[in-house]
Amino acid sequence: MGLMSNVDLFKSSTLIKLSAFVFVSVVFFYLGKQWSQSDAYQQILFFSSNQSPKPVSSSSVSLSPNFNKTFNLSSLFNHTASTLSPPQQQQQQIVVASTPPPPPPAVKRMGVVDENGVMTNDFEVGDFDPEAVENSGQQEEEATSNGGGQTQTFKINKFQVCPESLREYIPCMDNLEAIKKLNSTAKGERFERHCPEKDQGLSCLVPAPKGYRTPIPWPKSRDEVWFSNVPHARLVEDKGGQNWITVDKDKFKFPGGGTQFIHGADKYIDQMEKMVPEIAFGHNTRVVLDVGCGVASFGAYLFSKNVLTLSVAPKDVHENQIQFALERGVPAMVSAFATRRLLYPSQAFDLIHCSRCRVNWTRDDGILLLEVNRLLRAGGYFAWAAQPVYKHEVVLEEQWEEMENLTTNLCWNLVKKEGYIAVWQKPLNNSCYLSRKDGTQPPLCDQDYDPDKVWYVDLKPCITRLPEDGYGANVSKWPARLQNPPDRLQSIQFDAYISRKELFKAESKYWNEIIESYVRVLKWKNFKLRNVLDMRAGFGGFAAALIQNRLDCWVLNVVPVNGPNTLPVIYDRGLIGVMHDWCEPFDTYPRTYDLLHAAGLFSIERKRCNITTIMLEMDRILRPGGHVYIRDSLAVMDELQAIGNALGWRVSIRDTSEGPHASYRIFIGDKNLLRT
């Protein structure tokens, strides 16, 4: 009985506790519900990016009491502010204004870094965005114009073949209407650029000569080319006795002679090197300019000494000399010393050569030799082979005296005069210029005179100053200079300073890995490339990669006028290049290049130029059977493909190494050997 009484008592106590717990729970639940619905208290908001909530997939998920309700957030904030008295509001505003967020830490170093923030060369190369620096602020505009899920359709009619009369057409050199309007042609103005007006340029496909054949590959092309590819025999008639060129059945042959080196360019080059051993072709001297080059035998034979020679001549009475040079596989451009600067930077060439080049160097106070002085590297050489050097007629002796006086005022040192050749050396710094007597002519150029500004810039009769820091004078010897970041990298105007050397090395590594893949996967060595044009060259990394991968070709590196002028860096590396605006035609003959390469060019230039116009110009200068490789954004690929098909190219679009979801593609176009 006592046991039962204890059990009942225990049960009664437990029941009372449970009842009390349930009662308290109900009370708190009721109070909480009332408070959550009261306007006197702020409610908990559950934000969602969707205007209409999604259905709940499981019944076990609880819903917020604010489900499917909308709130005026500004009223909530204003309510909070309105609960403060005016002095409190003012105090709160002062506190907020006096404690701005701290500024981000200053960037002390830029470049390629590892996970610890340390500069490194050990990195993997992904796909490069050429617009990242130049067009970082334009991505949103492009996305707006090309986005929205809309697909643009490009339909372009097939281009027709031009008349036979345009077979050798160079638009900016053959603009007869513009040449007729010139006030004077006494100083060679007719041989300079006179481009057609906008919308009056080429609109058809320049035809090849009848019987055109695949060019003879290098090095055999140094000595012979197909007659049918350059069917012009005038040079044979004019220069046959000087050992320039002969005809042998269906070929032109080049014995290697010239007006001043009848017995061969190889012996002439050896003589020059013996005269001045410091020239050291292929080591100290890597980049050469040959003025009035004839058929470019001087440059052709310097290749065997690891010397890259750019041969230039006007389109004059010997109008096809540059075309012969290019058909042989020698770097050449149509260009003239007249009234404007040549399209190359200051201190570009280690040696400048003129052998009977028919240029009057002393006219107009020596303005043309002053242009040579601008182009010549500090400590570089000027070699002149001409009649005034060795003949003793009165007129020729007077010309020699004028040349001696002018070169003395330029502070050039006559190193050696022997046989047909005289060789001068340019000074290494400005000390001689500054020590000249007052009033000595020609004067020094002003301090703010930019020697690297070359696009449509008139010649000025003054001496280009050398950089006080020695930039340009102290380049490495070849081949080390190809990979060594040059000092003039620091003088290029673009948005980087400390990291420039890292950017230079990164670009080199990037292109080297890409060219390795092209050689391995796309079999580039089977293309037998010789003449290559890089249409947007940067620091010349693409050209350097071709050399690294032992492709026996040369590259003319083009730096567009609307980007950073990297030409000084390109020449300091031992490469060649030129400034150009791709809204205008290029200064070369039709059928010049085996390969045209462009990285990120069209996504930039389409804001300035008509893409169709650029690709028509590419077709003009591309050899039949040649190749086009364009790495660019996905946004331009459809248009490029439509234009390529209209040009009659065999077109394909490939993914980059980053795969099908990358924003870049590779456009490949192959020009047919014969037009159909």
C-alpha positions in Angstrom: 0.0 0.0 0.0 2.8 2.3 0.8 4.5 1.4 -2.5 1.3 2.2 -4.5 1.0 5.6 -2.8 4.6 6.5 -3.8 3.9 5.5 -7.4 0.8 7.6 -7.6 2.5 10.5 -6.1 5.4 10.2 -8.7 2.9 10.0 -11.6 1.0 13.0 -10.3 4.2 15.1 -10.0 5.4 14.1 -13.6 2.0 15.0 -15.0 2.1 18.4 -13.4 5.6 19.1 -14.9 4.5 18.0 -18.4 1.4 20.1 -18.2 3.4 23.2 -17.1 5.9 22.7 -20.0 3.2 22.5 -22.6 1.5 25.6 -21.2 4.6 27.6 -21.3 5.4 26.5 -24.9 1.9 27.5 -26.0 2.2 30.9 -24.4 5.6 31.7 -26.0 4.4 30.4 -29.4 1.4 32.7 -29.2 3.4 35.7 -28.1 6.0 35.1 -30.8 3.3 34.9 -33.5 1.7 38.1 -32.3 5.0 40.0 -32.2 6.0 38.8 -35.7 2.7 40.3 -37.1 2.9 43.5 -35.2 3.8 46.7 -37.1 5.8 48.0 -34.2 8.7 45.6 -34.8 10.9 45.0 -37.8 10.2 41.7 -39.6 12.8 39.3 -40.7 13.1 39.4 -44.5 14.0 36.5 -46.7 15.4 37.9 -50.0 15.3 36.1 -53.3 16.5 37.0 -56.8 13.3 35.6 -58.2 10.1 37.6 -58.3 7.9 34.6 -58.0 9.0 31.9 -55.5 9.7 28.4 -56.7 7.5 25.6 -55.5 8.9 23.7 -52.5 10.0 20.2 -53.4 9.5 18.7 -50.0 6.8 19.0 -47.4 9.5 18.8 -44.7 10.8 22.2 -45.5 9.3 25.0 -43.3 8.2 28.2 -44.9 9.1 31.7 -43.7 6.2 33.7 -42.2 7.1 36.3 -44.9 6.5 33.8 -47.7 4.9 35.4 -50.7 4.9 38.9 -49.2 6.5 42.1 -50.6 8.0 44.9 -48.5 9.1 48.5 -49.2 12.7 48.4 -48.1 13.1 52.1 -48.3 10.3 52.6 -45.8 12.0 50.2 -43.5 15.3 52.2 -43.6 13.5 55.5 -43.4 11.5 54.2 -40.4 14.8 53.6 -38.6 16.1 57.0 -39.5 12.9 58.7 -38.5 13.0 57.2 -35.0 16.1 59.3 -34.3 15.9 62.8 -33.2 17.6 65.5 -35.4 20.7 65.7 -33.3 21.0 62.0 -33.3 20.6 61.9 -37.1 23.3 64.6 -37.5 25.6 62.7 -35.2 25.1 59.5 -37.1 25.8 61.1 -40.4 29.0 62.6 -39.0 30.2 59.2 -37.8 29.6 57.6 -41.1 31.3 60.3 -43.1 34.4 60.3 -40.8 35.1 56.6 -41.2 35.5 55.8 -44.9 36.7 52.3 -45.9 40.5 52.1 -46.0 42.1 52.4 -49.4 43.4 49.2 -51.0 47.1 48.5 -50.5 49.3 50.0 -53.2 50.5 47.5 -55.8 54.2 47.3 -55.4 55.0 44.8 -58.1 53.3 43.5 -61.2 53.9 40.6 -63.4 53.8 36.8 -63.5 53.7 35.5 -59.9 53.3 32.2 -58.2 50.9 31.4 -55.4 53.3 33.1 -52.9 53.3 36.3 -54.8 56.9 35.8 -56.1 58.0 36.6 -59.7 58.5 33.4 -61.6 59.2 32.0 -65.0 57.8 28.6 -64.1 54.2 28.9 -65.3 51.8 27.3 -67.7 50.6 29.2 -70.7 46.9 29.4 -71.2 45.2 31.2 -74.1 46.3 34.8 -74.4 43.7 37.6 -74.7 45.4 40.3 -76.9 42.7 42.8 -76.0 43.2 42.6 -72.3 45.5 45.6 -72.1 44.4 47.7 -75.1 40.6 47.2 -74.9 39.9 46.4 -71.2 37.2 49.1 -71.1 35.4 48.0 -74.3 34.3 44.5 -73.3 30.9 45.6 -72.0 30.2 47.5 -75.2 31.1 44.4 -77.3 28.9 42.2 -75.1 26.0 44.6 -75.5 26.3 44.8 -79.3 26.9 41.0 -79.8 24.9 39.6 -76.8 21.2 39.2 -76.1 21.2 35.7 -77.5 20.9 37.1 -81.1 22.8 35.4 -83.9 24.2 37.6 -86.6 24.2 36.2 -90.1 26.8 37.3 -92.6 26.1 36.9 -96.2 28.8 38.1 -98.6 28.7 37.6 -102.4 31.7 35.9 -104.0 34.3 38.4 -105.1 35.2 38.6 -108.8 38.7 38.5 -110.3 40.3 41.8 -111.2 41.3 42.7 -114.7 44.8 41.5 -115.9 46.0 45.1 -115.8 46.0 44.9 -111.9 48.2 41.9 -111.8 51.1 43.8 -110.2 48.9 46.4 -108.5 50.1 48.1 -105.3 47.2 50.4 -104.3 49.2 53.2 -102.5 52.0 53.2 -105.1 49.9 53.0 -108.2 47.4 55.7 -107.5 47.9 57.7 -110.6 45.2 60.2 -109.9 46.7 61.3 -106.6 50.2 61.4 -108.2 49.0 63.7 -110.9 47.8 66.1 -108.3 51.2 66.5 -106.5 52.6 70.0 -106.6 56.1 68.6 -107.2 57.8 65.3 -107.8 61.4 66.6 -107.8 62.3 65.0 -104.5 60.8 61.6 -105.2 57.3 62.4 -103.9 55.7 60.1 -106.5 57.4 57.1 -105.0 55.8 57.6 -101.6 52.4 56.4 -100.3 49.3 57.9 -102.0 46.5 55.7 -101.0 43.0 55.6 -102.6 40.2 57.4 -100.9 38.0 55.5 -98.5 35.6 53.1 -100.3 37.6 53.5 -103.5 40.1 50.8 -102.8 40.4 47.2 -104.2 37.1 45.4 -104.5 38.2 42.4 -106.5 40.8 39.5 -106.4 44.1 40.4 -108.0 44.9 37.6 -110.5 48.2 35.7 -110.8 50.1 35.6 -114.1 49.2 32.9 -116.5 51.2 29.8 -115.8 51.9 30.7 -112.2 53.6 27.9 -110.3 54.3 27.1 -106.6 57.4 29.1 -105.8 60.7 27.3 -105.7 61.5 26.7 -102.0 64.5 28.2 -100.1 67.5 27.9 -100.3 67.2 26.9 -104.0 65.2 30.1 -104.6 68.2 32.2 -103.8 69.6 31.3 -107.1 66.6 30.7 -109.4 62.8 31.4 -109.7 60.2 30.5 -112.2 60.0 33.0 -115.1 56.1 32.6 -115.2 55.8 33.9 -111.6 57.5 37.2 -112.4 57.3 37.5 -116.2 59.4 40.7 -116.6 62.6 40.6 -118.6 63.5 44.3 -118.6 66.1 43.9 -115.8 67.8 41.2 -117.8 68.1 43.7 -120.7 69.3 46.6 -118.4 71.5 44.7 -116.0 72.6 41.5 -117.8 76.2 42.7 -118.2 76.5 43.3 -114.4 75.8 39.7 -113.4 72.5 40.6 -111.7 70.1 38.3 -113.5 69.8 36.0 -116.5 67.1 33.9 -118.2 67.6 30.2 -118.6 64.7 28.4 -120.3 61.7 28.7 -117.9 63.7 30.3 -115.0 65.4 33.5 -114.0 68.8 32.8 -112.5 70.8 35.0 -110.1 74.6 34.6 -110.3 74.9 36.8 -107.2 76.5 39.8 -108.8 75.7 43.5 -108.5 76.7 46.8 -110.1 79.6 47.2 -107.6 80.2 43.5 -107.0 80.2 41.9 -110.4 82.3 39.0 -109.1 79.7 38.0 -106.5 78.0 39.2 -103.4 79.8 36.6 -101.2 83.3 38.0 -102.1 82.0 41.5 -101.6 80.7 40.7 -98.1 84.0 39.0 -97.2 85.9 42.1 -98.3 83.8 44.4 -96.2 84.3 42.2 -93.1 88.1 42.2 -93.7 88.1 45.9 -94.0 86.3 46.4 -90.6 86.5 43.2 -88.5 84.3 44.8 -85.8 81.4 44.5 -88.2 81.4 40.7 -87.4 78.4 39.6 -89.4 76.1 37.3 -87.5 77.4 38.4 -84.1 77.8 42.2 -83.7 75.9 42.8 -86.9 72.5 41.1 -87.1 70.0 43.5 -88.8 71.0 45.3 -92.0 69.2 47.8 -94.4 70.1 47.5 -98.1 69.1 50.7 -99.9 68.4 50.5 -103.6 68.9 46.8 -103.4 68.5 45.7 -107.0 67.5 42.0 -106.9 68.7 41.8 -103.3 71.7 39.5 -103.8 73.5 41.3 -101.0 70.8 40.4 -98.5 70.3 36.9 -100.0 74.0 36.0 -99.4 74.1 37.5 -95.9 71.6 34.8 -94.8 74.4 32.3 -94.7 76.0 34.5 -92.0 72.9 34.7 -89.8 72.2 38.3 -90.9 68.7 39.5 -91.5 68.7 42.1 -94.3 65.7 44.3 -95.2 66.0 45.3 -98.8 64.2 48.5 -99.9 63.8 50.2 -103.3 61.2 52.4 -105.0 58.8 51.2 -107.7 60.7 53.1 -110.4 62.1 52.2 -113.8 63.5 49.0 -112.4 60.0 48.5 -111.0 60.1 44.8 -110.4 63.4 44.6 -108.4 61.5 44.2 -105.1 59.2 41.6 -106.6 62.3 39.6 -107.7 63.7 39.9 -104.1 60.5 38.6 -102.6 60.1 35.8 -105.1 63.7 34.7 -104.1 62.6 34.6 -100.5 64.5 37.7 -99.3 62.9 40.3 -97.0 62.0 43.4 -99.0 59.6 46.4 -99.2 58.8 49.0 -101.7 60.1 52.2 -100.0 62.0 55.4 -101.0 64.2 58.1 -99.4 62.2 61.1 -100.5 60.3 63.6 -98.2 59.0 61.4 -95.4 60.5 59.2 -92.7 60.8 55.5 -93.5 58.5 53.3 -91.5 61.1 51.9 -89.2 62.2 53.1 -85.7 65.3 54.9 -84.6 68.4 52.8 -84.0 66.9 50.0 -86.0 69.8 48.8 -88.1 73.3 47.6 -87.2 74.5 48.4 -90.7 73.1 50.4 -93.6 74.4 49.6 -97.1 74.1 51.6 -100.3 75.8 50.2 -103.4 75.1 52.5 -106.4 71.7 53.1 -104.8 71.1 56.3 -106.8 70.4 58.4 -103.7 71.8 61.9 -103.5 72.8 61.9 -99.8 74.0 65.5 -99.6 70.9 67.2 -101.1 68.9 69.7 -99.0 71.6 70.0 -96.3 72.0 66.2 -96.1 68.4 65.6 -95.1 68.4 62.0 -96.5 71.6 61.1 -94.7 70.1 62.5 -91.5 67.3 59.9 -92.0 70.0 57.2 -92.3 71.5 58.6 -89.1 68.2 58.2 -87.3 67.8 54.6 -88.5 71.4 53.6 -87.7 72.1 52.1 -84.3 74.6 53.9 -82.0 78.0 52.6 -83.0 76.5 51.1 -86.2 78.1 51.3 -89.7 77.2 53.0 -93.0 78.8 51.3 -96.1 78.8 53.3 -99.3 79.9 51.7 -102.6 79.7 54.4 -105.3 81.8 56.1 -108.0 82.7 59.1 -105.8 84.5 56.7 -103.5 87.1 55.5 -106.0 86.9 57.7 -109.2 88.9 60.9 -109.6 86.8 62.9 -112.0 86.3 66.5 -111.0 82.5 66.2 -110.4 82.9 63.0 -108.5 85.7 64.4 -106.3 83.4 67.3 -105.4 80.7 64.8 -104.4 83.2 63.0 -102.2 84.2 66.2 -100.5 80.6 67.1 -99.8 80.0 63.7 -98.3 83.2 64.0 -96.1 82.0 67.4 -94.8 78.5 66.2 -94.1 79.6 63.0 -92.3 82.1 65.0 -90.3 79.4 67.3 -89.1 77.3 64.2 -88.2 80.2 63.1 -86.0 80.6 59.9 -88.1 84.1 58.4 -88.2 85.5 57.2 -91.5 86.7 53.8 -90.4 88.1 52.6 -93.8 88.1 53.5 -97.5 89.3 50.7 -99.7 88.6 49.9 -103.3 85.0 50.6 -104.1 83.8 50.9 -100.5 83.9 53.5 -97.8 82.7 52.6 -94.3 81.7 55.1 -91.6 80.7 54.5 -87.9 78.1 56.4 -86.0 79.1 57.7 -82.5 77.9 55.8 -79.3 76.6 58.9 -77.5 75.9 62.7 -77.9 79.3 64.0 -76.6 80.6 64.8 -80.1 77.3 66.5 -81.1 77.4 68.7 -77.9 81.0 69.7 -78.5 80.5 71.1 -82.0 81.0 74.8 -82.6 77.9 77.0 -82.3 76.0 77.3 -85.6 77.4 74.0 -87.0 74.9 72.5 -89.5 72.9 70.4 -89.3 71.6 71.3 -85.8 70.5 68.8 -83.1 66.8 68.0 -83.0 64.8 69.4 -80.1 64.6 67.3 -76.9 60.9 66.6 -77.4 61.4 65.4 -81.0 60.2 61.8 -81.1 62.5 59.7 -83.3 60.2 56.7 -83.3 57.1 58.5 -84.6 57.1 57.4 -88.3 53.6 57.2 -89.7 53.3 60.0 -92.4 56.0 62.1 -90.7 58.0 64.5 -92.8 61.8 64.6 -92.8 63.4 67.3 -90.7 67.0 68.6 -91.3 68.3 67.9 -87.8 70.4 65.3 -86.0 68.5 62.8 -83.9 69.8 62.8 -80.4 70.8 59.5 -78.8 69.2 58.5 -75.5 71.2 59.7 -72.5 70.7 56.3 -70.8 72.4 54.5 -73.6 69.3 52.6 -74.7 69.7 51.0 -78.1 73.5 51.1 -78.0 74.2 48.1 -75.7 72.2 45.3 -77.3 73.5 41.7 -76.8 75.3 39.8 -79.5 73.4 37.4 -81.7 71.8 35.0 -80.9 71.5 36.0 -77.2 69.7 39.2 -78.1 66.7 37.2 -79.4 65.7 36.2 -75.9 67.2 38.9 -73.7 64.7 41.7 -72.7 66.3 44.9 -74.2 66.7 48.1 -72.4 64.3 49.9 -74.7 61.6 47.8 -73.4 61.3 50.4 -70.6 60.7 53.2 -73.1 57.6 51.7 -74.7 54.5 53.6 -73.8 51.9 51.2 -72.3 50.4 50.4 -68.9 53.2 48.5 -67.2 56.6 49.5 -65.8 58.1 47.1 -63.3 56.6 44.0 -64.9 57.8 44.6 -68.5 60.5 42.0 -68.5 58.1 39.5 -67.2 55.6 40.4 -69.9 58.3 40.0 -72.5 59.3 36.6 -71.3 55.7 35.5 -70.9 54.9 36.5 -74.5 57.9 34.6 -75.7 57.0 31.4 -73.8 53.4 31.7 -74.9 54.2 31.8 -78.6 56.9 29.2 -78.3 54.4 26.7 -76.9 51.9 27.5 -79.6 54.3 27.1 -82.5 55.5 23.8 -81.0 51.9 22.6 -81.2 51.5 23.9 -84.7 54.6 22.1 -85.8 53.6 18.9 -84.0 49.8 18.8 -84.8 49.4 21.0 -87.9 52.6 19.9 -89.5 53.9 23.4 -90.2 57.3 22.1 -91.4 55.6 20.5 -94.3 54.3 23.9 -95.5 57.9 25.0 -96.6 57.2 28.5 -95.3 59.6 31.2 -96.3 58.0 34.7 -96.4 55.9 35.3 -93.3 54.0 38.4 -92.2 52.8 38.8 -88.5 50.1 41.5 -88.7 50.1 42.4 -85.0 53.5 41.5 -83.7 53.6 42.7 -80.1 57.2 42.2 -78.9 58.0 39.8 -81.8 57.3 36.6 -79.8 55.7 34.8 -82.8 58.8 35.5 -85.0 61.2 34.4 -82.2 59.2 31.2 -81.7 59.6 30.3 -85.4 63.4 30.7 -85.1 63.4 28.7 -81.8 61.5 25.9 -83.6 64.0 25.9 -86.5 61.5 26.9 -89.3 63.7 28.2 -92.1 61.7 31.4 -92.8 61.8 35.2 -92.0 59.1 37.3 -90.5 58.2 40.9 -91.2 56.6 42.1 -87.9 53.9 44.7 -88.3 53.1 47.0 -85.4 49.7 48.7 -86.0 49.6 52.4 -85.6 46.8 52.3 -83.0 48.7 50.3 -80.5 51.9 50.6 -78.5 55.0 51.2 -80.7 57.0 48.1 -79.9 59.2 48.3 -83.0 62.4 49.4 -81.1 62.1 46.2 -79.0 61.6 44.0 -82.2 64.7 45.4 -83.8 66.7 45.1 -80.6 65.9 41.4 -80.6 67.5 41.1 -84.0 64.2 40.9 -85.9 62.7 43.2 -88.5 59.4 45.1 -88.6 57.4 48.0 -89.9 54.7 50.4 -88.7 51.4 50.1 -90.6 47.7 51.1 -90.4 45.6 48.1 -91.5 42.8 50.5 -92.7 45.2 51.2 -95.6 46.9 48.9 -98.1 50.4 47.5 -97.5 53.5 48.5 -99.3 54.3 45.3 -101.2 53.6 43.5 -104.4 50.8 40.9 -104.9 51.7 37.3 -104.1 54.4 38.2 -101.5 53.8 35.9 -98.4 53.4 32.2 -97.7 51.8 32.8 -94.4 49.8 35.7 -92.9 49.4 35.5 -89.1 47.1 37.8 -87.0 46.5 37.5 -83.3 43.7 39.6 -81.8 43.8 42.0 -84.8 40.3 42.0 -86.1 38.5 42.4 -82.8 40.4 45.6 -82.5 40.5 46.9 -86.1 36.8 46.3 -86.8 36.1 49.4 -84.6 38.1 51.4 -87.1 38.2 49.6 -90.5 36.0 47.4 -92.7 37.1 43.8 -92.1 36.3 42.9 -95.7 38.8 45.6 -96.9 41.6 44.1 -94.7 40.9 40.6 -95.9 40.9 41.6 -99.6 44.3 43.2 -99.0 45.4 39.9 -97.3 44.3 38.0 -100.4 46.3 40.4 -102.6 49.6 39.9 -100.8 49.1 36.2 -100.1 50.7 33.7 -102.5 48.5 31.2 -104.2 48.7 28.1 -102.1 49.5 30.3 -99.0 48.0 30.1 -95.6 46.2 32.5 -93.2 46.1 31.9 -89.4 44.0 34.2 -87.3 43.6 33.8 -83.5 40.8 36.0 -82.4 37.6 36.3 -80.4 34.6 34.2 -81.1 32.7 37.4 -81.9 34.4 37.9 -85.2 34.7 34.3 -86.4 31.4 34.2 -88.3 32.2 37.3 -90.2 35.8 36.1 -91.0 34.4 32.8 -92.2 31.9 34.4 -94.5 34.5 36.7 -96.0 37.0 33.9 -96.4 34.4 31.8 -98.3 33.7 34.8 -100.5 37.4 35.1 -101.3 37.4 31.5 -102.4 39.7 30.3 -99.6 39.3 26.9 -98.0 38.2 27.9 -94.5 38.1 26.0 -91.2 37.6 27.2 -87.6 39.5 25.3 -84.8 39.3 25.4 -81.1 42.3 26.7 -79.1 44.1 24.6 -76.5 41.5 25.7 -74.0 38.8 23.8 -75.7 35.3 24.5 -77.2 34.2 26.8 -74.4 37.0 29.3 -74.7 36.2 32.8 -76.0 38.8 32.5 -78.8 39.1 30.4 -81.9 41.6 29.8 -84.7 40.6 30.8 -88.2 42.5 28.9 -90.9 42.3 29.9 -94.5 44.1 28.3 -97.5 44.3 30.2 -100.8 43.9 28.0 -103.8 46.8 27.8 -106.2 44.4 28.4 -109.1 41.3 30.6 -109.1 38.1 28.8 -109.9 
